[in-house]
Structures are given as structure tokens and as C-alpha cells.
Amino acid sequence: MAKRNIYLDTIPVEEAVARAKAVLDRKALIASETVPTHEAAGRVTAGPIFARCSSPTFHSAAMDGIAVRADTTFAAREDRPVSLAHGTQFVFVNTGNPLPEGMNAVIMIENVVQKDEATALIDAPAFPWQHVRRIGEDIVATELLIPQFRQLAPCDIGALLSAGIYEVQVREQVRAVFVPTGDEVLDFHDRPEPRAGQVIESNSQVFMAYAASWGVRASFTPPVPDDEETLHRAVLDGLASGNHAVIVGAGSSAGSKDYTRRVFESVGRVLVHGISVMPGKPTLVAVTDERSGHPGRLLVGAPGYPVSAVVCLEKVLAPILAWLTGAAEPERATAQVTLARKTPSKPGMREALRLAAGRIGGRIVAAPLARGAGMITTLTRAQAVAYIPEASEGIDEGETVTAELLVPKTELDRVLVHVGSHDNTLDMLANELMGLTQPLRLVSSHAGSMGGLTALKAGSALFAGAHLFDPETDDFNFPFIARYLKELDVTVVNLAIRHQGLIVPKGNPLSIQGVEDLTREDVRLINRQRGAGTRILLDHHLKTAGIAPADVRGYDNEEFTHMAVAVNVLTGAASCGLGIFAAAKALGLDFVPLARERYDLVIPTAHMNDPRITALLATIGQNAIKAAINGLGGYETSLTGQVMRPGMGLG
């Protein structure tokens, strides 16, 4: 049996970066090269740069007007103008023209009265060097223009060229290669259709995109199988190709096929194995020695799960590579955000928490997205990320924390923050809203219907989706609003009537006909999370049928969306699950109807005039949108866009 890696002493990410900087000799590792000045933006200077030419190289006019000798104008007064002769006492000049011989001032043309073609009248004196750019006013030849280790900005290029610098010596770009590993990893070039246990390799391309933004010359290899000798050869090849850094994707954890640490130890010294950040914990950092044939180079083991890999790239690799060349470390803007939901965390580990964030009133409100190292969609849906400190057990609802912004701050004003029940129509609306002349981004935290109402009460959402059925009144949502939102005035707008039922495999091989079948030994349910309207609906039907939840196999197994329930059924992880018809249809599954329900948008009335809400409601009201909702299957739009009142039921 292969020996497993055991890593118990995780360290803060800052210490991991510091350890790498302490052993890497950046002056020896990164050489310099000469590049054309006009191509040098973003590069880091290898040494000081001194001006070759002055700027300007001659006295020049700073205004359109006439050039004069200042002392010929000293007698000029408003009631006694001075008359100057063209050619001998004044010369017409434009901005940037050399100052004519013998002249030392310029008078703006609007302050000149031209008596005739040869005579100008001046009614105010000019002082020496008035409106004149003197030689070397900006740059003086031989002076220090740019110091060493300066990352050149676009304006620096203009200054260099103005000073006659046509080539510059810069630090060479860091060269880095990403080596993905894993028997289960498929090369995306092949456009594969993954089977059970297989994944399409993507971390190398996330690295490539990051590297481009960092100014790193990056490359990647095809996936390497879980074989120690093959990985060892791939790392040596990466070093032999002239790379300053080799990043191995996956294989850094404690599995029996995780060979990255052993390979790194065979060619160098491991500095770090395990950082106290989740996701990202299995990160490896090492430096090569003489055994590699290329000592003093950086080795990094990035975790295989995508969110973990991103934490490793952003928090460990990026600052080290920036330091190697002397470039500015990538840094994001931060903002104070208010958490929409209580979020527990494990003490002893710093946790990266991805957030769906937008401005509500005077606050930026952030709803935590799903957590997990493999949840790549949290990277695409997030507007911010907060780090829960190692000593904390979590963040309370309503607590304000500092978060890194993943989007420009102004974009938060164009975000519609939804917290509540999941529905497939929300994804369709999100796409439509991004197509508006003034695009809006709909971000959703799937907290269930009750979670949505709780978020509204806390002021943590612009609106909530809910489909809570009350059997006593035979009505939807309003009995719960009356109970839980007593102090909040809300407007309820219907999005759709939808069909809920049991999602079952194609052909319904177990012949599941209703909730009564959920007590069978051969049936395993996948349930929705506590507080979800779908779970409340299931509990109602179980109670009506006289079935106790404890008698249903899988009752405690939870998912947060209808599509996740459908995927569990598709893959055989569950026999069935309660969900909407549209989810079953999307994955080619069968459906056993159980109920029709009203899915409403609950909006604080104070937000009804918010431009984002008005745009949302205008979109919902379009006939084309209603047709698209009907096209999803399992929806009715007879009430779509209407303001609902208590007792309306299903209309």
C-alpha cells in the first residue's frame, strides 16, 4: 500500500509566503533583458534610468498668441496701449512652437488687439517667461527619471520616450508552468464527455488567466497520471525548459496517490505543507536544490479542488511571483459588508467565504454562497470574498466584516440581491437582466423560503422568492408574512404558478406513484434543506398521509436547489426527490405530479421604486418572458406580474 502524506502543522498563508521569499534569491534567479520602450508597460526596471534628452529641448510657446520681449510691454496700460511692430517687436506663435530668437514671453492671442497686419496693441504688460515652457522644465538631461524595481505604468512610457530613451533594461518576466495531475483528469483539448469518477481539467486555464494578469510568461502541460516517476519527470522537464516556477495541480493532499510532496522532496526542500486557510489547506511550497539540476527555483503544489486551487494561486503564488520581479503585489479593493446569514466556521483555520453582494440602502449586504472546495460556481457568482479569522467560530447575521471586492465597487449598485427559494426561472431572469441597456446582475443565495423572509426582516435582501403553503387558509406566503414580517410592509408579486412533484428516473423503474411509496425499503429520498418551501410542502403531504419523517429513508439527506435534487436522481444517489417539473424536464427525468403552488416575489415596499426592482418587474411583465417561462415546462403564467393579495390562492 502506498504511503500517505500526513501534514498536521499548517501555518498562516503570510508565513508561507515569507518562507519562500527568505530562501529564493530573486537577483540571481531573475535576469534582466532589454526591450523596446514602447513595449515595456507593466515591466519592472532592472536598474535606474537617466534621461538622455531634456524636455522640452528648447524654449517653447505654451499658448497660442504672440512672442515678445517682455521689456517692450512694461509701459502698457488699459488706457494707454503699447503698439508693437510685427517681425521686429512681435512674432505670431502657436502652442509648442520654438520661441523666436530674442523673445522671452508670450501673450495670449485673446489679449492682443491687431490694429492692422503689421501692428499689435497690448494693454497689459507681460513678465519675462510668461506662457513659455523653458528648456528642461519637465525633464533635464542626465537626471534620474525612473528608479530600479519600478513597475512601468503607461505614463512612464511617455516620459521615457520624451527623454530619448528608446530601449530599457527590465527584469525578465517570470516563467512558470502548470502541471495538472490525476488519473481521473481529462484533457479539455479533447472535448471529452466525462464518465462517473472523471473530471474535465480546468485549473491550468485558471492559472493561465491569472498569470496573464500578473505579467507572467505561463505555460501548461497535458494532465499527468497518478504515477510518481511520471510526475518526477514532468517536474524536471518543467525546470529544464527554463521555468522559474513549476506548479503541480493536485496530488498535494494526504491520499495514497498524492505524490507531489515526495517528488518535491526528491528534487529540493519542502518549506510548507499545509496552510491554515480553508479551502486551500493542502498547499505545498518548496525550493529546488542541486539534485534537480536547477537549484533555487520555486515549486508549488496547488490543491486539485478548484476553489482550493484559487486560494493557493491568489494568496500564495501571486505574491511570491510578484516579489521575484519586483512588481506590485496584486491587491483588491475592500469594503465593509453586512452578512445576510449567520455563518459558522471551524476555529483554528482561516476560511474564505464567497459572497453574493450588492448595495441595499446605505449598506453593502452580502449573502454567503455555498461552501466547499469543489464549488467552482461560487467563484463565478461571487462579488466579494471575506476571510473568517482563525480564532473565530463564525460570523453572526447582521455582523459587518471587511471583504475583498471581486468586481468594481460601482457594480454593486447594479446587483439585485435575492435570498430565498431556488427556482429555475431566476436563472432565466438573470440572463435577461444582463441584456438590458443598463445591465443588472441578479445574484441569489438559496436559503429557502423561510430564509428569504428572515433576510428581508434583517434588511439583507432586495427581494425574496417564496412558495410557502398554509393548509389552514389554503393560501400561499401571506400567513407566513403575517407571522414573521409583522413590522415590515411588503409587496407580493407573482412570478409563476409551478408544478411540484416527485422527480424519478426515466421510465420510473420503481413505479413510485406518491408519498405513500416513500416508506418502501427500496426507495431512498433526497430532501430539501430545512426552511425550504419544498420541504414544508413535503412535510404537509407526509402528515396528510399519516407518515412520520423517520419512516422515510433519506429524509435527512438535504440539497439546496431543485436541480441538485434532480442530479441526485439522475446519478442514482437517490430514488426520488420532491422538486419542480422544470428540473425533471431539464435532465430528461420523469415526474409524478403532487401539487400546484404559487411562487411569489416578496419585496419590501420601500424598495418598489428602486430602479433595479422596477427593471425586474418590467422584465417579468413582458409577454416574451411569460412565454419563455411556459417553455420551461411545469409553469403557468396566468398570475405572472400581478400584485397578490391575501386569500387569492391560485387565482
C-alpha positions as CSV (number, residue, x, y, z in Angstrom):
1,M,0.0,0.0,0.0
2,A,1.3,3.5,-0.9
3,K,2.4,5.6,2.0
4,R,0.1,8.6,2.7
5,N,1.3,12.1,3.3
6,I,0.5,13.4,6.8
7,Y,0.6,17.1,7.4
8,L,-0.5,18.4,10.8
9,D,1.4,21.7,11.2
10,T,-0.5,24.2,9.0
11,I,0.8,27.7,9.0
12,P,-0.7,31.1,8.2
13,V,-0.6,32.0,4.5
14,E,1.6,35.1,5.2
15,E,4.2,32.9,6.8
16,A,4.2,30.5,3.9
17,V,4.9,33.4,1.5
18,A,7.6,34.7,3.9
19,R,9.4,31.3,3.9
20,A,9.5,31.3,0.2
21,K,10.9,34.8,0.0
22,A,13.5,34.0,2.6
23,V,15.1,31.2,0.5
24,L,14.7,32.4,-3.0
25,D,17.5,34.7,-4.4
26,R,15.5,36.8,-6.8
27,K,18.5,38.8,-8.1
28,A,20.2,35.5,-9.1
29,L,17.1,33.8,-10.3
30,I,15.6,36.6,-12.4
31,A,17.9,38.0,-15.1
32,S,17.5,41.3,-17.0
33,E,16.7,41.9,-20.6
34,T,16.5,44.9,-23.0
35,V,13.1,45.6,-24.5
36,P,11.8,48.5,-26.7
37,T,10.4,51.2,-24.6
38,H,7.1,51.3,-26.3
39,E,6.6,47.6,-25.4
40,A,7.7,48.0,-21.7
41,A,4.5,48.9,-19.9
42,G,4.0,46.6,-16.9
43,R,7.6,45.5,-16.8
44,V,9.9,46.2,-13.9
45,T,13.1,48.2,-14.4
46,A,16.3,46.3,-13.8
47,G,18.2,49.5,-12.8
48,P,18.0,53.3,-12.7
49,I,17.1,55.1,-15.9
50,F,18.6,58.5,-16.6
51,A,17.3,61.0,-19.1
52,R,19.2,61.4,-22.4
53,C,17.4,64.5,-23.5
54,S,15.8,67.4,-21.8
55,S,12.1,68.0,-22.2
56,P,11.4,70.4,-23.8
57,T,14.7,70.7,-25.6
58,F,14.0,74.3,-26.5
59,H,12.1,77.3,-25.1
60,S,8.6,76.9,-26.5
61,A,5.3,78.7,-26.5
62,A,2.8,77.4,-24.0
63,M,-0.1,79.3,-25.6
64,D,-1.3,80.5,-29.0
65,G,-0.5,84.2,-29.3
66,I,2.4,86.5,-30.0
67,A,6.0,86.2,-28.8
68,V,7.5,89.4,-27.4
69,R,10.4,90.8,-25.5
70,A,8.8,91.4,-22.1
71,D,10.5,94.8,-21.5
72,T,8.9,96.2,-24.6
73,T,5.5,95.8,-22.9
74,F,6.2,97.2,-19.5
75,A,4.6,100.6,-20.3
76,A,1.3,99.1,-21.5
77,R,-1.9,100.2,-19.7
78,E,-5.6,99.7,-20.4
79,D,-5.9,103.4,-21.3
80,R,-2.5,103.7,-22.9
81,P,-1.8,100.5,-25.0
82,V,1.6,99.8,-26.4
83,S,2.0,99.4,-30.2
84,L,4.3,96.6,-31.4
85,A,5.6,96.1,-34.9
86,H,5.4,92.6,-36.5
87,G,8.7,90.9,-37.2
88,T,10.9,93.2,-35.0
89,Q,8.8,93.5,-31.8
90,F,6.5,90.5,-32.0
91,V,6.0,87.2,-33.9
92,F,2.9,85.1,-34.1
93,V,3.3,81.7,-32.4
94,N,1.2,78.6,-31.8
95,T,1.4,76.3,-28.7
96,G,4.6,74.2,-28.9
97,N,6.4,76.5,-31.4
98,P,10.0,77.3,-30.6
99,L,10.4,80.8,-29.0
100,P,11.8,83.1,-31.7
101,E,15.3,84.5,-31.2
102,G,15.4,87.5,-28.8
103,M,11.9,86.9,-27.4
104,N,11.2,85.8,-23.8
105,A,7.4,86.0,-23.3
106,V,4.1,85.0,-25.0
107,I,0.9,87.0,-24.8
108,M,-2.3,85.0,-25.4
109,I,-4.0,85.9,-28.7
110,E,-7.2,86.8,-26.9
111,N,-5.3,89.6,-25.1
112,V,-3.9,91.1,-28.3
113,V,-5.7,93.8,-30.4
114,Q,-4.5,93.6,-34.0
115,K,-4.5,97.2,-35.3
116,D,-3.5,96.2,-38.8
117,E,-1.4,93.4,-40.5
118,A,1.8,94.9,-39.1
119,T,0.8,96.3,-35.8
120,A,-0.5,94.8,-32.5
121,L,-1.8,96.7,-29.5
122,I,-1.0,95.5,-26.0
123,D,-3.0,97.0,-23.0
124,A,-1.2,95.0,-20.2
125,P,2.5,94.3,-19.6
126,A,4.0,90.8,-19.9
127,F,6.5,89.5,-17.5
128,P,9.6,87.5,-18.5
129,W,9.0,83.9,-19.4
130,Q,5.2,84.4,-19.3
131,H,3.4,81.4,-21.0
132,V,6.8,79.9,-22.0
133,R,7.9,76.3,-21.4
134,R,11.6,76.7,-20.8
135,I,14.3,74.2,-21.7
136,G,14.3,71.3,-19.2
137,E,11.1,72.5,-17.5
138,D,9.9,68.9,-17.3
139,I,13.0,66.7,-17.7
140,V,16.6,67.7,-17.6
141,A,19.1,65.5,-19.4
142,T,21.2,63.2,-17.1
143,E,18.7,63.4,-14.2
144,L,17.2,60.2,-12.7
145,L,14.0,59.6,-14.5
146,I,12.9,56.1,-13.2
147,P,14.5,54.2,-10.3
148,Q,15.2,50.5,-10.2
149,F,12.5,48.0,-9.4
150,R,9.8,50.3,-10.7
151,Q,6.8,48.7,-12.5
152,L,6.4,50.9,-15.6
153,A,2.9,52.5,-15.9
154,P,1.5,53.7,-19.3
155,C,2.5,57.3,-18.5
156,D,6.1,56.2,-17.7
157,I,6.4,55.1,-21.3
158,G,5.6,58.6,-22.4
159,A,8.2,60.1,-20.1
160,L,10.9,57.7,-21.2
161,L,10.3,58.4,-24.9
162,S,10.2,62.1,-24.2
163,A,13.6,61.8,-22.6
164,G,15.1,60.0,-25.6
165,I,15.0,56.5,-24.0
166,Y,14.2,54.1,-26.8
167,E,15.2,50.8,-25.0
168,V,15.0,49.9,-21.4
169,Q,16.6,47.2,-19.2
170,V,13.9,45.4,-17.3
171,R,13.7,42.3,-15.1
172,E,12.8,39.3,-17.3
173,Q,9.3,38.0,-16.9
174,V,8.8,35.1,-14.5
175,R,8.3,31.9,-16.4
176,A,6.0,29.3,-14.8
177,V,4.5,26.1,-15.9
178,F,1.4,24.4,-14.6
179,V,1.3,20.6,-14.5
180,P,-2.1,19.1,-13.8
181,T,-2.2,15.6,-12.4
182,G,-4.7,12.8,-11.8
183,D,-5.9,9.5,-13.5
184,E,-9.4,10.9,-13.4
185,V,-8.5,14.2,-15.1
186,L,-9.4,14.6,-18.8
187,D,-7.6,16.9,-21.2
188,F,-10.1,19.7,-22.2
189,H,-8.4,19.8,-25.6
190,D,-10.1,16.5,-26.4
191,R,-13.6,17.9,-25.6
192,P,-14.3,14.9,-23.5
193,E,-17.7,13.6,-22.2
194,P,-16.7,12.7,-18.6
195,R,-18.0,9.4,-17.1
196,A,-18.5,8.7,-13.4
197,G,-15.4,9.5,-11.5
198,Q,-13.9,11.7,-14.2
199,V,-13.5,15.5,-14.3
200,I,-12.5,17.9,-17.1
201,E,-9.2,19.6,-16.3
202,S,-9.6,23.4,-15.9
203,N,-7.3,24.5,-13.2
204,S,-4.4,25.0,-15.6
205,Q,-6.5,27.5,-17.6
206,V,-7.5,29.4,-14.4
207,F,-3.8,29.6,-13.7
208,M,-3.0,30.8,-17.3
209,A,-5.6,33.6,-17.0
210,Y,-4.2,34.7,-13.6
211,A,-0.7,34.6,-15.0
212,A,-1.6,36.8,-17.9
213,S,-2.9,39.4,-15.4
214,W,0.3,39.1,-13.3
215,G,2.6,39.6,-16.3
216,V,3.9,36.0,-16.0
217,R,5.0,34.0,-19.1
218,A,3.0,30.9,-18.4
219,S,2.5,27.5,-20.0
220,F,0.9,24.2,-19.1
221,T,1.2,20.6,-19.8
222,P,-1.4,17.9,-20.6
223,P,-2.6,16.0,-17.5
224,V,-0.1,13.7,-15.9
225,P,-1.3,10.4,-14.5
226,D,-1.0,9.4,-10.8
227,D,2.4,7.9,-11.2
228,E,5.4,9.1,-9.1
229,E,8.0,8.5,-11.8
230,T,6.0,10.2,-14.5
231,L,5.3,13.3,-12.2
232,H,9.0,13.4,-11.3
233,R,9.9,13.5,-15.0
234,A,7.3,16.2,-15.7
235,V,8.7,18.5,-12.9
236,L,12.3,18.0,-14.2
237,D,11.1,18.8,-17.7
238,G,9.4,22.0,-16.5
239,L,12.7,23.1,-14.8
240,A,14.8,22.2,-17.8
241,S,12.5,24.3,-20.0
242,G,13.8,27.4,-18.2
243,N,10.8,27.9,-15.9
244,H,11.5,29.8,-12.6
245,A,8.4,28.1,-11.1
246,V,6.7,24.7,-11.5
247,I,3.1,24.4,-10.2
248,V,1.7,20.9,-9.8
249,G,-2.0,20.8,-9.7
250,A,-3.5,18.2,-7.3
251,G,-1.6,15.5,-5.6
252,S,-0.6,17.7,-2.6
253,S,-3.1,16.2,-0.1
254,A,-2.9,13.0,2.0
255,G,-4.2,10.5,-0.4
256,S,-2.4,7.3,-1.3
257,K,-1.9,8.6,-4.9
258,D,-0.8,12.1,-3.8
259,Y,2.9,12.1,-4.9
260,T,3.6,15.8,-5.2
261,R,5.4,16.1,-1.8
262,R,7.6,13.0,-2.4
263,V,8.6,14.4,-5.8
264,F,9.4,17.8,-4.4
265,E,11.5,16.2,-1.7
266,S,13.4,14.3,-4.3
267,V,14.5,17.5,-6.1
268,G,14.5,20.0,-3.3
269,R,13.4,21.1,0.1
270,V,9.8,21.4,1.2
271,L,9.2,24.7,3.0
272,V,5.4,24.5,3.6
273,H,2.9,21.7,3.6
274,G,-0.4,23.0,4.7
275,I,-1.7,26.5,5.1
276,S,-4.3,27.4,7.8
277,V,-6.8,28.6,5.2
278,M,-9.9,26.7,4.0
279,P,-10.3,26.0,1.2
280,G,-6.6,25.7,0.3
281,K,-5.2,23.8,3.2
282,P,-3.1,21.2,1.2
283,T,-0.9,23.8,-0.5
284,L,2.7,22.9,-0.8
285,V,5.7,25.2,-1.3
286,A,9.3,24.0,-1.9
287,V,12.6,25.2,-3.4
288,T,14.8,23.1,-5.7
289,D,18.3,22.1,-4.8
290,E,21.3,20.7,-6.8
291,R,19.5,17.3,-7.3
292,S,17.1,19.0,-9.7
293,G,19.9,20.3,-11.9
294,H,18.4,23.8,-11.5
295,P,18.7,24.9,-7.8
296,G,17.0,27.8,-6.3
297,R,13.7,27.6,-8.2
298,L,10.2,27.6,-6.8
299,L,7.9,24.6,-6.6
300,V,4.2,24.9,-5.6
301,G,1.7,22.1,-5.1
302,A,-1.8,23.6,-5.7
303,P,-4.8,21.6,-4.4
304,G,-6.9,19.9,-7.0
305,Y,-10.3,21.2,-6.0
306,P,-11.0,24.5,-7.9
307,V,-11.8,26.8,-5.0
308,S,-8.8,25.5,-3.1
309,A,-6.6,26.0,-6.1
310,V,-7.7,29.6,-6.5
311,V,-6.9,30.4,-2.9
312,C,-3.4,28.9,-3.4
313,L,-2.9,30.9,-6.6
314,E,-4.2,34.2,-5.2
315,K,-2.8,34.1,-1.7
316,V,0.5,32.1,-2.1
317,L,1.7,32.0,-5.7
318,A,0.7,35.6,-6.7
319,P,2.7,37.4,-4.0
320,I,5.8,35.2,-4.4
321,L,5.9,35.7,-8.2
322,A,5.3,39.5,-7.9
323,W,8.1,39.7,-5.4
324,L,10.5,37.8,-7.7
325,T,10.3,40.5,-10.4
326,G,9.7,43.4,-8.0
327,A,6.2,44.0,-9.4
328,A,3.4,45.3,-7.3
329,E,1.5,42.5,-5.5
330,P,-2.0,42.0,-6.9
331,E,-4.4,43.8,-4.5
332,R,-8.1,44.1,-4.4
333,A,-10.3,46.9,-3.2
334,T,-12.1,46.2,0.1
335,A,-15.4,47.3,1.5
336,Q,-17.4,46.8,4.7
337,V,-20.2,44.4,4.1
338,T,-23.1,43.2,6.3
339,L,-23.7,39.4,6.4
340,A,-27.2,38.3,5.5
341,R,-27.0,35.0,7.3
342,K,-25.2,33.5,10.3
343,T,-22.2,31.6,9.1
344,P,-20.4,29.2,11.5
345,S,-16.7,28.4,11.0
346,K,-14.2,26.0,12.4
347,P,-11.8,27.7,14.8
348,G,-8.1,27.3,14.0
349,M,-8.5,27.8,10.3
350,R,-9.0,31.0,8.3
351,E,-11.9,30.4,6.0
352,A,-12.5,32.0,2.6
353,L,-16.2,32.8,2.3
354,R,-17.5,33.7,-1.1
355,L,-20.3,36.3,-1.1
356,A,-23.2,37.4,-3.3
357,A,-23.1,41.1,-2.6
358,G,-25.0,44.3,-3.5
359,R,-25.9,47.7,-2.2
360,I,-29.2,48.0,-0.2
361,G,-29.8,51.4,1.1
362,G,-26.6,52.7,2.6
363,R,-25.1,49.3,3.2
364,I,-23.4,46.6,1.1
365,V,-25.2,43.4,2.0
366,A,-23.6,40.0,1.3
367,A,-25.2,36.6,1.3
368,P,-22.9,33.6,1.8
369,L,-22.7,31.3,-1.2
370,A,-22.4,27.5,-0.9
371,R,-19.2,26.5,0.8
372,G,-16.8,23.7,-0.4
373,A,-13.5,23.3,-2.1
374,G,-15.2,21.9,-5.2
375,M,-17.9,24.5,-5.6
376,I,-16.5,26.3,-8.7
377,T,-19.8,28.2,-9.3
378,T,-19.2,30.1,-6.1
379,L,-16.3,31.7,-7.9
380,T,-18.4,32.8,-10.9
381,R,-21.3,34.0,-8.8
382,A,-19.5,35.9,-6.1
383,Q,-19.0,39.7,-5.9
384,A,-16.8,39.6,-2.8
385,V,-14.9,37.3,-0.5
386,A,-14.4,37.6,3.2
387,Y,-11.9,35.7,5.4
388,I,-13.2,34.4,8.7
389,P,-10.3,34.7,11.2
390,E,-8.7,31.6,12.6
391,A,-9.8,32.4,16.2
392,S,-13.4,33.0,15.2
393,E,-16.3,30.4,15.3
394,G,-18.1,32.3,12.6
395,I,-19.9,35.5,11.6
396,D,-23.3,36.4,13.0
397,E,-26.2,37.6,10.9
398,G,-26.0,41.4,10.6
399,E,-22.3,41.5,11.5
400,T,-20.2,43.8,9.5
401,V,-16.9,42.5,8.1
402,T,-14.2,43.6,5.7
403,A,-14.4,41.8,2.3
404,E,-12.3,41.9,-0.8
405,L,-14.3,43.0,-3.8
406,L,-14.2,40.8,-6.9
407,V,-16.0,43.4,-9.0
408,P,-15.7,47.2,-9.3
409,K,-17.4,48.9,-6.4
410,T,-19.8,50.7,-8.7
411,E,-21.1,47.4,-10.0
412,L,-22.6,46.7,-6.6
413,D,-25.2,49.4,-7.4
414,R,-26.3,47.2,-10.3
415,V,-26.8,44.0,-8.3
416,L,-30.2,42.6,-7.4
417,V,-29.7,40.6,-4.2
418,H,-32.1,37.8,-3.9
419,V,-32.3,35.5,-0.8
420,G,-34.9,32.8,-0.7
421,S,-36.2,29.7,-2.5
422,H,-34.5,28.5,-5.6
423,D,-36.4,28.4,-8.9
424,N,-35.2,27.8,-12.5
425,T,-36.9,31.0,-13.7
426,L,-34.5,33.0,-11.6
427,D,-31.6,31.8,-13.9
428,M,-33.6,32.9,-16.9
429,L,-34.3,36.3,-15.4
430,A,-30.7,36.7,-14.5
431,N,-29.8,36.3,-18.2
432,E,-32.5,38.7,-19.4
433,L,-31.5,41.4,-16.9
434,M,-27.9,41.3,-18.1
435,G,-29.2,42.0,-21.6
436,L,-30.7,45.3,-20.7
437,T,-29.3,48.6,-21.9
438,Q,-28.2,49.2,-18.3
439,P,-27.3,45.6,-17.3
440,L,-28.3,44.3,-13.9
441,R,-26.8,41.3,-12.2
442,L,-29.2,39.1,-10.3
443,V,-27.4,37.2,-7.5
444,S,-29.1,34.6,-5.5
445,S,-28.4,32.9,-2.2
446,H,-30.5,29.7,-2.0
447,A,-31.7,29.9,1.7
448,G,-35.2,28.5,1.2
449,S,-38.4,30.5,1.5
450,M,-38.2,30.9,5.3
451,G,-34.6,32.0,4.9
452,G,-35.7,34.6,2.4
453,L,-38.3,36.1,4.8
454,T,-35.6,36.2,7.5
455,A,-33.3,38.0,5.2
456,L,-36.0,40.6,4.4
457,K,-36.6,41.1,8.1
458,A,-32.9,41.8,8.6
459,G,-32.8,44.2,5.6
460,S,-30.4,41.8,3.9
461,A,-32.1,41.3,0.5
462,L,-33.8,43.4,-2.1
463,F,-36.4,40.7,-2.5
464,A,-37.1,37.0,-1.7
465,G,-38.6,34.2,-3.6
466,A,-41.2,32.2,-1.6
467,H,-43.8,29.4,-2.1
468,L,-44.9,28.7,1.4
469,F,-48.3,26.9,1.5
470,D,-50.5,27.2,4.6
471,P,-53.1,24.3,4.7
472,E,-55.3,26.1,7.3
473,T,-56.0,29.0,5.0
474,D,-55.3,27.3,1.7
475,D,-53.2,30.3,0.8
476,F,-49.6,31.0,-0.1
477,N,-47.0,33.1,1.7
478,F,-49.3,35.7,3.3
479,P,-49.9,33.7,6.5
480,F,-46.1,33.4,6.9
481,I,-45.6,37.0,6.1
482,A,-48.1,38.0,8.8
483,R,-46.4,35.8,11.3
484,Y,-42.7,36.6,10.6
485,L,-42.8,40.0,9.0
486,K,-45.2,41.9,11.2
487,E,-43.2,45.1,11.2
488,L,-42.3,45.1,7.5
489,D,-44.6,46.4,4.8
490,V,-44.1,44.2,1.7
491,T,-45.5,43.9,-1.8
492,V,-46.0,40.4,-3.1
493,V,-45.8,39.9,-6.9
494,N,-46.4,36.5,-8.5
495,L,-43.6,35.1,-10.7
496,A,-45.4,31.9,-11.7
497,I,-47.6,29.0,-10.7
498,R,-45.4,25.9,-10.8
499,H,-45.9,22.2,-10.6
500,Q,-44.2,20.3,-7.8
501,G,-43.9,16.5,-7.6
502,L,-41.6,13.6,-7.2
503,I,-38.7,13.6,-9.6
504,V,-37.9,10.0,-10.6
505,P,-35.6,8.2,-13.0
506,K,-36.6,8.0,-16.7
507,G,-39.2,5.3,-17.0
508,N,-39.9,5.4,-13.2
509,P,-38.4,1.9,-12.7
510,L,-39.6,1.7,-9.1
511,S,-43.2,2.7,-10.1
512,I,-43.3,5.5,-7.5
513,Q,-46.8,6.9,-7.5
514,G,-47.0,9.2,-4.5
515,V,-45.7,10.0,-1.0
516,E,-47.0,6.6,0.2
517,D,-44.2,4.9,-1.7
518,L,-41.6,6.8,0.3
519,T,-41.9,4.3,3.2
520,R,-40.7,1.4,1.0
521,E,-37.4,-0.2,1.7
522,D,-36.3,0.1,-1.9
523,V,-36.9,3.8,-2.1
524,R,-34.4,6.5,-1.0
525,L,-35.4,10.1,-0.9
526,I,-33.3,13.2,-1.4
527,N,-34.8,16.1,0.6
528,R,-34.5,19.9,0.5
529,Q,-32.9,21.9,3.3
530,R,-34.8,23.0,6.4
531,G,-36.8,26.2,5.8
532,A,-37.3,25.4,2.1
533,G,-40.9,25.7,0.9
534,T,-40.5,22.5,-0.9
535,R,-39.6,20.7,2.3
536,I,-42.6,22.3,4.1
537,L,-44.8,21.1,1.2
538,L,-43.4,17.6,1.6
539,D,-44.0,17.6,5.4
540,H,-47.6,18.7,4.7
541,H,-48.2,15.7,2.4
542,L,-46.5,13.3,4.7
543,K,-48.6,14.5,7.6
544,T,-51.8,14.2,5.5
545,A,-50.8,10.7,4.6
546,G,-50.0,9.8,8.2
547,I,-46.3,9.2,7.5
548,A,-43.6,10.1,10.0
549,P,-40.4,11.6,8.6
550,A,-38.4,8.9,10.4
551,D,-40.1,6.3,8.3
552,V,-38.7,7.8,5.1
553,R,-35.3,6.6,4.0
554,G,-33.1,9.6,3.1
555,Y,-35.4,12.2,4.7
556,D,-32.3,13.8,6.4
557,N,-30.3,14.0,3.2
558,E,-30.5,17.6,2.0
559,E,-29.9,19.6,-1.1
560,F,-30.3,23.3,-1.7
561,T,-31.8,23.5,-5.2
562,H,-34.3,21.7,-7.4
563,M,-31.5,21.0,-10.0
564,A,-29.3,19.4,-7.3
565,V,-32.3,17.2,-6.3
566,A,-32.7,16.2,-10.0
567,V,-29.0,15.4,-10.3
568,N,-29.1,13.1,-7.3
569,V,-31.9,11.2,-9.0
570,L,-30.1,11.2,-12.4
571,T,-26.9,9.7,-10.9
572,G,-28.7,7.1,-8.8
573,A,-27.7,8.7,-5.5
574,A,-31.5,8.8,-4.7
575,S,-34.6,7.1,-5.9
576,C,-36.6,10.3,-6.0
577,G,-36.9,13.8,-4.6
578,L,-39.6,16.5,-4.4
579,G,-39.0,19.2,-6.9
580,I,-40.4,21.2,-9.8
581,F,-41.3,19.7,-13.2
582,A,-38.8,22.1,-15.0
583,A,-35.9,20.5,-13.2
584,A,-37.0,17.0,-14.1
585,K,-37.5,18.0,-17.7
586,A,-34.1,19.7,-17.9
587,L,-32.4,16.4,-17.1
588,G,-34.7,14.1,-19.0
589,L,-36.2,12.6,-15.9
590,D,-39.8,11.6,-15.2
591,F,-42.2,13.4,-12.9
592,V,-45.0,12.3,-10.6
593,P,-47.3,15.4,-10.0
594,L,-48.1,16.2,-6.4
595,A,-49.2,19.8,-6.2
596,R,-49.6,23.2,-7.9
597,E,-48.1,26.1,-5.9
598,R,-47.6,29.8,-6.2
599,Y,-44.1,31.1,-6.4
600,D,-44.1,34.8,-5.4
601,L,-41.5,37.5,-5.1
602,V,-41.8,39.2,-1.7
603,I,-40.4,42.8,-2.0
604,P,-40.2,45.4,0.8
605,T,-42.5,48.2,-0.3
606,A,-39.7,50.7,0.4
607,H,-37.7,49.1,-2.5
608,M,-40.6,49.2,-5.0
609,N,-39.2,52.5,-6.6
610,D,-35.6,51.2,-6.6
611,P,-34.6,51.2,-10.3
612,R,-33.4,47.6,-10.0
613,I,-36.7,46.4,-8.8
614,T,-38.7,48.4,-11.4
615,A,-36.5,46.9,-14.1
616,L,-37.1,43.4,-12.7
617,L,-40.8,43.9,-12.6
618,A,-40.9,45.4,-16.1
619,T,-39.0,42.4,-17.4
620,I,-41.4,39.9,-15.7
621,G,-44.3,41.7,-17.3
622,Q,-43.1,41.1,-20.8
623,N,-45.1,38.6,-22.9
624,A,-41.9,37.2,-24.3
625,I,-40.7,36.4,-20.7
626,K,-44.0,34.7,-19.9
627,A,-43.7,32.6,-23.0
628,A,-40.2,31.6,-22.0
629,I,-41.4,30.6,-18.5
630,N,-44.1,28.5,-20.0
631,G,-41.5,26.9,-22.3
632,L,-39.5,25.6,-19.3
633,G,-42.4,23.2,-18.6
634,G,-44.4,22.8,-15.4
635,Y,-45.3,26.5,-15.1
636,E,-48.4,28.6,-15.5
637,T,-48.2,32.4,-16.0
638,S,-51.9,33.4,-15.6
639,L,-50.8,35.4,-12.5
640,T,-47.3,36.4,-13.5
641,G,-46.5,40.0,-12.8
642,Q,-49.7,40.6,-10.7
643,V,-49.6,42.1,-7.2
644,M,-51.1,39.4,-4.9
645,R,-53.4,39.9,-2.0
646,P,-54.2,37.5,1.0
647,G,-56.7,34.8,0.1
648,M,-56.1,34.8,-3.7
649,G,-54.7,31.3,-3.5
650,L,-54.0,30.0,-7.1
651,G,-56.4,32.6,-8.6
